[in-house]
């Protein structure tokens, strides 16, 4: 079980670093809002986080 927890923690940190590298601070804020909303079972907070991430992924329309 400790190995599974360690692998899970490494994957979460790696994913956060990729999001920060790709989308900057606003990507981390969106991911944080999404995570907090899911853990707190708050649909409004998780929706705001999901919208922030969706806007970052979509990018500006050229």
Secondary structure, 3 states (H helix, E strand, C coil): CHHHHHHHHHHHHHHHHHHHHHHHHHHHHHHHHHHHHHHCCCHHHHHHHHHHHHHHHHCCCC
